[in-house]
C-alpha cells in the first residue's frame, strides 16, 4: 500500500484530506488503495500483496500450483487454506493451523504446492483466528484446459465493521456489544432465526462499498466496484461470499441470472431474479446483457428482518457515462409477480416478501454424479453412528452419522458439534499425530448426551467407506442457520429438511423427521444424540433422497430447526476439519475433524515444519521430541480451559497489532 495522506470520499472518488472543494480538486487514483466503505477513521487490515481482496489466482486444471507465503505480520501467525480444493495426495497443503500444518510465524515463509483440480470457482483465505474477515482472502479460479469462450468477472462479497479489527469484533460477539450504553441485540433473519451481534456498518463488493449513515439515510459517496460489459453478450460472474456472518441476496437491476454452478460443480441451469449466497459458498451465474447503453445497479443485501443492510456495485455498459451512478430500480416483488430466488434458507419464507423460493431440494447436478447406488441395509440403529456390514462396489462399508451443529448448554453455551466444543491440538495434527495428547480426545473428556465438553472431536473413517452424514441444527442450541464447510471433500446433497414455520414464515419448531434424545432442559434436549423418528428411515431408506443427480457442494446451509443429508466416499486419506463458516461460530468451537484412512496418508515433504508446546518438566528422561501424554497437559476444566498464565486477548486499546499487509506471491 502506498505511503499517502489521509483521504476522504466524495462523488465516487477519493481526495486528499486537505482538499476543501472536491469539485475543483484532482482526485487520487484508486490503484493500490484499500477504500473499504470509505469511512474516514482508519482501521488496520490484514491482506495479501497490499490489496483487499487479495490478487485473484487463475490457473488451469491439472497445473501444479506453487505459492510462497511470506509472513510479514509483526506478531501473528498465518496459514492459507484453499477453499474447496480436495488436496488429494497433498493433505498437508490444506492450510489449517494445528490440523494440517504449523502456523507460519512472523518472518517465516511456507511454500504451498498442489495440483489444481477440479475446475471451478474456489477461493483462498487465512485459516487461523479471525484474519479472514480482516481482509486476508482472494479468489482462486481453476479453468478447464480449453479456450475461454465466455468473458468472466469475479465478484466477492463481505460484511464490514469499520471500527474494530476482527479480534475485537470476535470478543464483542461473545461478551456483548454496546452502543450509547445500550446493548446491541442479535440481528434476526427473515424467518425468525438469528445471525449475531456483528455491528454491520457496510457491505463490500470486491473490497469497495459505501457507508450508509442510518441516522440521516445518506451514503458517503465512496468509490464502488465497476464491472464493464458490452451490449448483447453473455458473461459469467463468479460470485464468492467471503464474509464473517451474513448471507447476501444478490441481484442485478433489469437482468435475470442463470445459475449454472455452485461450489465449483455444474448444476442444471436455473433462471432466477436473485440468489442467496452464504459465507463460504460460491455460485457461477450467466448474465445476458441488454441492447442498451446504460449503467445498472448490482445489489447485495443481507437477509436481516430488522435492518436494511446492503451494498452496491455498478454494471457499466460500454458507452455509458463514467462518473454517474445508475438510476435503475430493483424489481418490485408482488403476489402477481413474485421474485424467483435461489438458495432460500427456508421452504416457506414470509408471505410479505413475495418470493418464489428454490432450495437445494429443487437443484440437480448437471450430470450423473451419484457415488453409490442405493443399498438398503438392515441392522440395529444407534443414536449417533450406524455401520453396516453391507459392502458397496467401492469395497467400503456404509455408515450413517448424525451431527448437530448448535450452541447447547445452560450457563456455558459454546459452539459445538454434538455438544463437543472443538479444541485444537498444540501440534500439526496430520503430520505429528503421535504427539497429540490423549487427554484432548473426546473419549477421554467428560462428554455425554446431556453434557457440553471441550475436546478434539474426530470421526474416524476407513478407506472407501460410504458415509452418509445428517447435519442438523436442533434442540436447545438451535437458533442460527449454519453454512457447514467440509475440507478434503465435496459432498452430494441428497435432501434438506426444514424446521416448522408458522403462517408468517417464522420458525416455530424443529423438523419432526428427527427425534432428539437425552434429558430435557426446559422444553428441549441438547440434541447431542439423535435418530430418525421413523426407525425404518435408517441408513438409505429415507424418502425423498436424490440419488441419481444430487448436486455437489463443499459448503451447505443447515437451516435452523432443520437438517441436510449429505454423502461422501472416504477415498481421500487425511485429517480434514469440518466447521461452520460463520467465522465466529467456528472460533467458538463449532468444528470437528474427519480422520480418514490415516494409514494411507502420504508422507509430507522432507523438512516439513513441526511445532509443539515446551513444558520441560513433563518431558520423560532421554527423549527429545516425544512427550509424556499423561503429564504434559493438566486436567481440562469444565469450560475447556487449562490452569496457567495466558497471552490473552483484551478489549481495550487494541491498537497497532498488525502491519499493513502480508505478501502472497
C-alpha positions in Angstrom: 0.0 0.0 0.0 1.3 3.5 -0.9 2.5 5.8 1.8 -0.1 8.5 1.4 -2.0 11.1 3.5 -5.5 10.6 4.9 -8.1 10.5 2.2 -11.9 11.1 2.1 -14.6 10.0 -0.4 -16.9 12.2 -2.4 -18.9 11.6 -5.6 -17.4 8.1 -6.2 -13.8 9.3 -5.9 -11.3 9.9 -3.2 -9.4 13.1 -2.3 -6.6 14.2 -0.1 -7.7 15.3 3.3 -6.8 19.0 2.9 -8.8 19.5 -0.3 -11.7 21.6 0.7 -13.5 21.7 -2.6 -13.6 18.3 -4.4 -15.5 19.8 -7.4 -12.3 21.6 -8.4 -9.6 19.3 -6.9 -7.8 16.5 -8.5 -9.0 13.1 -7.3 -6.5 10.4 -6.2 -6.1 7.3 -8.4 -7.6 4.2 -6.7 -4.8 1.9 -7.7 -3.2 0.4 -4.6 -5.6 2.0 -2.1 -7.9 0.0 0.1 -11.0 2.1 0.4 -13.4 -0.4 2.0 -16.6 1.6 2.8 -14.8 5.0 2.7 -15.2 5.6 6.4 -12.6 8.3 7.2 -11.3 6.9 10.5 -8.5 4.5 9.5 -8.5 0.9 10.7 -6.0 -1.9 10.4 -6.5 -4.7 7.9 -4.6 -8.0 7.2 -4.2 -8.5 3.5 -2.2 -10.3 0.8 0.0 -8.2 -1.5 -1.5 -4.9 -0.3 -5.0 -5.4 -1.7 -8.4 -6.4 -0.3 -9.4 -8.9 -1.7 -6.0 -10.4 -2.4 -5.0 -10.9 -6.0 -7.1 -13.4 -7.9 -5.2 -16.6 -8.7 -6.3 -18.0 -12.1 -4.9 -21.3 -13.2 -5.7 -24.2 -15.5 -6.9 -27.7 -14.4 -4.1 -30.1 -13.9 -1.4 -27.5 -13.4 0.9 -27.6 -10.4 0.4 -24.5 -8.3 3.2 -23.1 -6.3 2.5 -20.3 -3.9 5.1 -18.9 -1.5 3.5 -17.3 1.6 5.8 -14.8 3.4 4.5 -13.7 6.8 5.4 -10.0 7.2 3.0 -9.5 10.1 4.6 -8.3 13.3 3.0 -10.6 15.8 0.6 -13.0 14.2 1.0 -16.5 12.7 -0.8 -17.2 9.4 -1.9 -20.1 7.2 -3.7 -20.1 3.8 -6.5 -22.5 3.1 -7.5 -23.3 -0.5 -11.3 -23.5 0.0 -13.0 -26.2 -2.0 -9.8 -28.0 -3.3 -9.7 -31.6 -2.1 -5.9 -31.6 -1.9 -5.8 -35.2 -3.0 -2.3 -36.7 -2.3 -1.3 -33.4 -0.6 -3.3 -33.3 2.6 -0.6 -31.3 4.4 -1.2 -28.4 1.9 -4.8 -27.8 3.1 -3.6 -24.8 5.2 -5.3 -25.2 8.6 -3.2 -24.2 11.6 -2.7 -27.1 14.0 -4.6 -29.6 11.8 -2.5 -29.9 8.6 0.4 -27.7 9.4 2.1 -25.4 12.0 1.3 -21.7 11.7 3.7 -19.6 9.6 5.2 -17.4 12.2 6.3 -13.7 11.7 9.3 -13.6 9.4 8.8 -17.2 8.2 7.8 -18.4 4.7 6.0 -21.5 3.6 5.6 -23.0 0.1 2.2 -24.4 -0.9 2.4 -26.8 -3.8 -0.5 -28.8 -5.1 -2.4 -29.9 -8.2 -5.2 -27.6 -9.5 -8.2 -29.8 -9.6 -11.1 -29.8 -10.3 -12.1 -26.8 -12.5 -14.4 -24.3 -10.9 -14.8 -21.3 -8.6 -12.8 -21.5 -5.4 -11.0 -19.1 -3.1 -8.2 -18.9 -0.6 -8.2 -17.4 2.9 -6.4 -17.4 6.2 -7.4 -20.2 8.4 -6.1 -19.0 11.8 -8.2 -16.9 14.2 -10.3 -14.1 12.6 -7.9 -13.0 10.0 -10.2 -13.9 7.1 -12.7 -11.2 8.0 -9.9 -8.7 8.5 -9.2 -9.0 4.7 -6.9 -12.0 4.1 -8.7 -13.7 1.3 -9.0 -13.8 -2.5 -10.4 -15.7 -5.5 -8.9 -18.9 -6.8 -10.3 -19.9 -10.2 -9.4 -23.2 -12.0 -10.3 -23.0 -15.6 -10.7 -26.1 -17.9 -8.0 -26.6 -20.5 -9.8 -25.0 -23.4 -10.2 -21.6 -24.8 -12.2 -19.1 -22.8 -15.4 -18.6 -24.8 -17.4 -16.5 -22.4 -15.9 -13.4 -20.7 -15.8 -13.6 -16.9 -16.0 -11.4 -13.9 -15.0 -12.3 -10.3 -17.2 -10.8 -7.6 -16.5 -11.2 -3.9 -18.9 -10.0 -1.1 -18.2 -9.4 2.5 -19.7 -7.8 5.6 -17.7 -5.0 7.2 -17.3 -3.2 10.5 -15.1 -0.1 10.1 -14.4 0.5 13.8 -12.6 -2.5 15.2 -10.4 -5.3 13.9 -11.7 -8.8 13.6 -10.3 -9.9 17.0 -12.2 -7.1 18.8 -15.3 -8.0 16.9 -14.9 -11.6 17.9 -14.8 -10.6 21.6 -17.8 -8.3 21.3 -19.7 -11.2 19.7 -19.0 -13.4 22.7 -19.2 -11.0 25.6 -21.7 -8.5 24.2 -21.5 -5.2 22.3 -22.9 -1.8 23.2 -23.8 1.5 21.6 -24.5 4.6 23.6 -24.7 2.4 26.7 -27.4 0.2 25.1 -26.6 -3.5 24.3 -26.7 -4.4 20.6 -29.1 -7.3 20.2 -28.7 -10.3 17.9 -30.0 -9.4 14.5 -32.7 -11.6 13.2 -33.2 -13.4 9.8 -36.4 -13.0 7.9 -37.5 -16.5 9.1 -37.0 -15.6 12.8 -33.6 -17.3 13.2 -30.6 -15.4 14.4 -27.5 -14.0 12.9 -25.3 -12.4 15.5 -24.2 -9.2 17.3 -21.9 -8.1 14.5 -22.3 -4.3 14.1 -22.8 -4.3 10.4 -21.7 -0.9 9.0 -21.4 -1.7 5.3 -21.2 -4.5 2.7 -18.3 -4.6 0.3 -18.1 -5.9 -3.3 -14.5 -6.6 -4.4 -13.4 -4.6 -1.4 -15.5 -1.5 -2.0 -18.7 -0.2 -0.7 -20.4 2.9 0.8 -21.3 3.7 4.4 -25.0 4.5 4.6 -25.5 6.6 7.7 -28.5 5.1 9.4 -29.3 8.4 11.2 -29.7 10.6 8.1 -30.2 7.9 5.4 -27.3 9.3 3.2 -24.2 7.5 2.0 -20.7 8.9 2.0 -20.1 8.7 -1.8 -17.2 6.2 -1.6 -15.9 4.6 -4.8 -17.7 1.4 -5.9 -16.5 -1.6 -7.9 -17.4 -1.4 -11.6 -17.9 -4.3 -13.9 -17.6 -3.5 -17.6 -19.8 -5.2 -20.1 -20.8 -4.8 -23.7 -24.4 -4.9 -25.0 -25.8 -8.1 -26.4 -23.3 -10.5 -24.8 -23.3 -13.3 -22.2 -21.0 -13.0 -19.2 -20.1 -15.5 -16.4 -20.0 -14.0 -12.9 -18.1 -16.0 -10.3 -19.7 -14.9 -7.0 -18.0 -15.6 -3.7 -19.3 -14.8 -0.2 -16.1 -14.2 1.9 -18.0 -12.6 4.8 -17.9 -13.2 8.5 -21.5 -13.7 9.4 -24.2 -12.6 6.9 -25.6 -14.2 3.7 -26.2 -11.8 0.9 -29.1 -11.8 -1.6 -27.6 -10.9 -4.9 -29.3 -9.3 -7.9 -28.8 -7.0 -10.9 -31.4 -4.5 -11.8 -33.4 -5.3 -15.0 -31.4 -8.5 -15.6 -32.1 -12.1 -14.8 -29.4 -14.6 -13.6 -28.9 -18.1 -14.8 -27.2 -20.1 -12.1 -25.0 -22.8 -13.7 -22.6 -23.9 -10.9 -22.3 -23.9 -7.1 -19.1 -24.5 -5.2 -17.3 -25.4 -8.4 -19.7 -28.1 -9.7 -22.2 -27.6 -12.5 -25.9 -27.7 -11.8 -28.9 -27.8 -14.2 -29.3 -24.2 -15.2 -32.0 -22.3 -13.3 -33.1 -18.8 -14.1 -33.8 -16.5 -11.2 -34.2 -12.9 -10.2 -31.8 -13.2 -7.3 -29.8 -15.8 -5.4 -28.7 -16.0 -1.8 -25.0 -16.8 -1.0 -23.9 -17.8 2.5 -20.4 -17.3 3.9 -18.1 -19.8 2.1 -20.4 -20.5 -0.8 -19.8 -19.7 -4.4 -22.1 -19.5 -7.4 -21.4 -19.1 -11.1 -24.2 -17.3 -12.9 -24.6 -16.3 -16.6 -25.9 -12.8 -17.3 -27.1 -11.8 -20.7 -26.7 -8.0 -21.3 -29.3 -5.9 -23.0 -29.1 -4.0 -26.2 -28.8 -0.6 -24.4 -26.1 1.8 -23.3 -26.7 2.4 -19.6 -25.4 1.7 -16.1 -27.3 -0.7 -13.8 -27.1 -1.3 -10.1 -25.7 -4.6 -8.8 -27.2 -5.1 -5.4 -26.4 -7.3 -2.4 -28.4 -7.1 0.8 -28.4 -9.2 4.0 -31.4 -11.3 5.0 -32.0 -9.3 8.2 -35.6 -8.7 9.1 -34.8 -5.6 11.3 -32.3 -3.8 9.1 -31.7 -2.6 5.6 -28.0 -3.5 5.3 -26.8 -3.5 1.8 -24.0 -2.8 -0.7 -23.9 -1.9 -4.4 -21.6 -2.1 -7.4 -22.1 -0.9 -10.9 -22.7 -2.9 -14.1 -21.3 -0.4 -16.7 -22.2 -0.8 -20.4 -19.7 0.3 -23.0 -20.6 3.9 -23.9 -22.5 4.7 -20.7 -21.4 7.7 -18.5 -18.3 7.1 -16.5 -19.0 9.3 -13.5 -22.7 8.9 -12.9 -24.4 6.4 -10.5 -27.1 4.3 -12.1 -30.7 5.4 -11.8 -32.2 2.0 -12.1 -34.6 0.4 -9.6 -34.8 -3.2 -8.5 -37.7 -5.5 -9.3 -40.7 -5.0 -7.1 -41.9 -8.4 -5.9 -45.6 -8.9 -5.6 -48.2 -11.5 -5.3 -48.9 -11.5 -9.0 -45.2 -11.1 -10.0 -43.1 -12.9 -7.3 -39.3 -12.9 -7.3 -37.7 -16.2 -8.1 -34.9 -16.6 -5.5 -32.4 -19.4 -5.4 -31.0 -20.9 -2.1 -33.6 -19.6 0.3 -32.9 -20.5 4.0 -36.5 -21.9 4.3 -39.0 -23.5 2.1 -41.6 -21.1 3.5 -40.4 -17.5 3.5 -42.6 -14.8 5.0 -45.5 -14.2 2.5 -45.0 -10.4 2.6 -41.7 -11.0 0.7 -43.4 -12.5 -2.3 -40.6 -14.9 -3.0 -40.9 -17.9 -5.2 -38.1 -19.9 -3.5 -35.8 -22.6 -4.8 -33.9 -24.6 -2.2 -31.4 -27.3 -2.8 -34.2 -29.8 -2.9 -35.0 -28.2 -6.3 -31.4 -28.3 -7.6 -29.9 -31.2 -9.6 -26.4 -31.8 -10.8 -25.8 -31.2 -14.5 -24.5 -34.8 -14.8 -25.0 -38.2 -13.2 -22.7 -38.0 -10.2 -24.0 -40.3 -7.5 -21.1 -42.0 -5.7 -23.0 -45.2 -5.0 -26.2 -46.9 -5.9 -28.9 -47.2 -3.3 -28.2 -50.1 -1.0 -30.8 -50.9 1.7 -29.2 -52.4 4.8 -30.6 -54.0 7.9 -29.4 -53.9 11.5 -29.7 -52.2 14.8 -29.6 -48.4 14.7 -27.5 -46.4 17.2 -28.1 -42.9 18.4 -25.2 -41.4 16.5 -23.5 -43.8 14.1 -24.6 -46.9 12.3 -22.1 -49.0 10.4 -23.5 -51.8 8.2 -21.7 -54.9 7.2 -23.1 -54.5 3.7 -20.3 -53.8 1.2 -20.6 -51.4 -1.7 -19.0 -51.8 -5.0 -16.3 -49.4 -3.7 -15.2 -52.1 -1.3 -16.1 -50.0 1.8 -19.0 -50.1 4.3 -22.0 -47.9 4.7 -22.1 -45.5 7.7 -24.7 -43.0 8.8 -23.8 -40.3 11.3 -25.9 -37.6 12.9 -24.0 -34.3 13.6 -25.8 -31.5 15.4 -24.2 -28.0 14.9 -25.6 -25.9 17.7 -25.0 -23.9 20.9 -26.3 -26.3 23.6 -25.8 -25.8 27.3 -27.2 -23.9 30.2 -24.7 -21.5 31.8 -22.0 -22.2 29.2 -23.1 -22.5 25.6 -20.2 -22.8 23.2 -20.3 -23.6 19.5 -20.2 -27.4 19.2 -20.9 -30.5 17.2 -23.0 -33.0 19.2 -22.2 -31.0 22.4 -18.4 -31.1 21.8 -16.6 -27.8 21.6 -13.6 -28.4 19.3 -10.2 -28.0 20.9 -7.2 -27.7 18.6 -4.0 -29.7 19.4 -0.8 -27.9 20.0 1.0 -29.7 17.2 0.4 -30.2 13.5 -2.3 -32.9 13.9 -1.8 -34.6 10.5 2.0 -34.8 10.5 2.5 -35.1 14.3 -0.4 -37.4 15.1 1.6 -39.4 17.6 2.2 -36.3 19.7 -1.5 -35.3 20.1 -2.2 -35.6 23.8 -4.7 -38.3 24.6 -6.4 -36.2 27.2 -7.6 -33.9 24.4 -9.5 -36.6 22.7 -13.3 -36.7 23.3 -13.2 -40.3 24.6 -11.1 -39.1 27.5 -13.2 -36.0 28.2 -16.3 -35.6 30.3 -18.8 -35.7 27.4 -22.2 -37.2 27.1 -25.8 -36.9 25.8 -26.7 -34.3 28.4 -23.3 -32.6 28.7 -21.2 -30.0 26.9 -17.5 -30.7 26.8 -14.3 -29.4 25.2 -12.1 -31.9 23.2 -10.6 -32.7 19.9 -13.7 -34.1 18.3 -13.0 -36.6 15.5 -14.8 -39.0 13.2 -12.7 -42.0 12.0 -13.4 -43.3 8.5 -11.9 -46.3 6.8 -10.8 -46.4 3.2 -13.7 -46.4 0.7 -16.5 -46.3 3.3 -19.7 -44.7 2.0 -20.6 -42.2 4.7 -24.0 -40.6 5.0 -23.9 -37.6 7.3 -27.0 -35.9 8.6 -26.2 -32.3 9.5 -28.8 -30.9 11.9 -29.4 -27.7 13.8 -31.9 -28.8 16.5 -32.6 -28.8 20.2 -31.7 -26.3 22.9 -28.8 -24.9 20.9 -30.6 -24.1 17.7 -31.5 -20.6 16.5 -28.8 -19.9 13.9 -28.6 -21.3 10.4 -25.1 -22.7 9.8 -23.1 -22.9 6.5 -21.2 -26.1 7.1 -17.9 -26.5 5.1 -16.0 -29.7 4.8 -12.3 -29.8 3.9 -10.9 -32.6 1.7 -14.2 -33.4 0.1 -17.1 -32.1 -1.9 -20.3 -34.0 -0.9 -23.5 -34.9 -2.5 -26.5 -33.1 -1.2 -29.3 -35.7 -1.0 -32.0 -33.9 0.9 -32.8 -30.9 3.0 -35.5 -30.9 5.7 -36.6 -27.5 7.1 -37.9 -26.5 10.5 -41.6 -26.0 11.1 -42.7 -22.5 10.2 -45.9 -20.7 11.0 -48.2 -18.9 8.6 -46.0 -15.8 8.7 -42.9 -17.8 7.7 -41.4 -17.7 11.2 -39.7 -20.8 12.6 -41.7 -22.4 15.4 -40.3 -25.9 16.0 -37.7 -28.5 14.9 -38.4 -30.7 11.9 -40.4 -33.8 13.2 -38.4 -36.2 11.0 -35.7 -36.3 13.6 -36.0 -37.1 17.4 -33.5 -35.5 19.7 -32.6 -37.8 22.6 -31.5 -37.1 26.1 -32.6 -35.2 29.2 -34.8 -32.1 28.6 -33.6 -28.7 29.9 -36.8 -26.7 29.7 -38.6 -27.7 26.5 -35.6 -29.1 24.6 -32.7 -31.6 24.9 -29.2 -30.7 23.9 -29.7 -33.0 20.9 -26.2 -34.3 21.3 -27.6 -37.6 20.1 -30.4 -38.0 17.6 -32.2 -40.6 15.4 -34.8 -40.8 12.7 -38.3 -40.5 14.3 -39.4 -43.3 11.9 -36.8 -46.1 12.5 -37.4 -47.5 9.1 -35.6 -44.4 7.6 -32.3 -45.7 9.0 -29.4 -45.6 6.5 -30.5 -45.3 2.9 -34.3 -45.8 3.5 -35.0 -42.1 3.8 -37.8 -41.0 1.5 -37.0 -38.2 -0.9 -33.3 -38.8 -1.3 -31.9 -37.5 -4.6 -29.7 -40.5 -5.6 -29.5 -40.0 -9.3 -28.3 -36.4 -9.9 -27.5 -34.9 -6.4 -25.9 -31.5 -6.5 -22.3 -31.5 -5.3 -21.1 -28.9 -2.7 -18.4 -28.3 -0.1 -20.5 -25.7 1.9 -24.2 -26.1 2.6 -26.6 -24.2 4.7 -28.1 -26.2 7.6 -31.4 -24.4 8.4 -32.3 -23.6 12.0 -34.6 -26.4 13.2 -33.8 -28.5 10.1 -31.3 -30.9 8.6 -29.3 -31.8 5.5 -28.4 -35.3 4.3 -25.1 -35.4 2.5 -22.8 -38.3 1.4 -19.1 -38.8 0.7 -16.9 -41.7 -0.2 -13.9 -42.0 2.1 -11.3 -42.1 -0.7 -9.1 -39.1 0.3 -6.8 -40.0 3.2 -6.1 -37.1 5.5 -7.1 -35.2 8.6 -9.9 -32.8 7.4 -11.6 -30.2 9.5 -15.3 -29.6 9.1 -16.8 -26.4 10.6 -19.4 -23.7 10.4 -18.2 -21.0 8.0 -19.6 -18.2 10.1 -16.2 -17.2 11.4 -17.3 -16.5 14.9 -19.1 -19.8 15.3 -16.0 -21.7 14.2 -13.8 -19.8 16.6 -16.2 -20.6 19.4 -15.7 -24.4 18.7 -18.3 -25.4 16.1 -15.9 -27.7 14.3 -14.6 -31.3 14.2 -12.1 -33.3 12.2 -12.5 -36.3 9.9 -9.7 -38.8 10.5 -9.8 -40.5 7.1 -7.9 -43.7 6.3 -4.9 -42.5 8.3 -2.7 -45.5 7.5 -2.9 -44.4 3.8 -1.9 -40.7 4.3 1.1 -39.9 2.1 4.2 -38.7 3.9 4.8 -34.9 4.0 7.8 -33.4 2.1 11.2 -33.7 3.8 11.8 -31.0 6.3 8.1 -30.2 6.8 7.8 -27.9 9.9 6.9 -29.2 13.3 5.7 -27.4 16.3 4.9 -28.3 19.9 4.5 -26.9 23.4 7.6 -26.7 25.6 7.0 -28.0 29.1 10.4 -29.4 30.0 9.3 -30.7 33.4 6.9 -33.0 31.7 9.3 -34.5 29.1 10.4 -38.0 30.0 14.1 -38.7 30.5 16.1 -39.4 27.5 13.5 -38.2 24.9 13.8 -35.1 22.9 10.5 -34.9 20.9 8.3 -37.5 22.4 6.2 -36.2 25.3 4.5 -38.0 28.2 0.8 -37.5 27.4 -0.2 -38.1 31.0 1.9 -35.3 32.3 2.0 -32.6 29.5 -1.5 -31.1 29.7 -3.2 -30.5 33.1 -6.8 -31.6 33.6 -9.2 -29.7 31.4 -11.7 -27.7 33.4 -15.5 -27.5 32.9 -15.1 -24.7 30.4 -12.3 -26.4 28.4 -9.6 -24.1 29.8 -6.3 -25.1 31.4 -4.8 -23.6 34.5 -1.8 -21.3 33.9 -0.7 -18.0 32.5 -2.1 -16.9 29.2 -1.3 -14.4 26.5 -4.9 -13.4 26.2 -7.0 -11.0 24.2 -8.1 -7.8 25.8 -10.8 -5.4 24.5 -9.2 -2.1 25.5 -6.9 -0.1 23.2 -6.3 -2.9 20.8 -4.1 -0.7 18.6 -1.1 -1.3 16.4 -1.3 -5.1 16.4 -0.7 -5.7 12.7 1.4 -4.4 9.9 -0.4 -3.3 6.9 -0.1 -6.4 4.7 1.4 -9.8 4.2 2.8 -10.9 0.9 1.4 -13.8 -1.1 3.4 -14.2 -4.2 
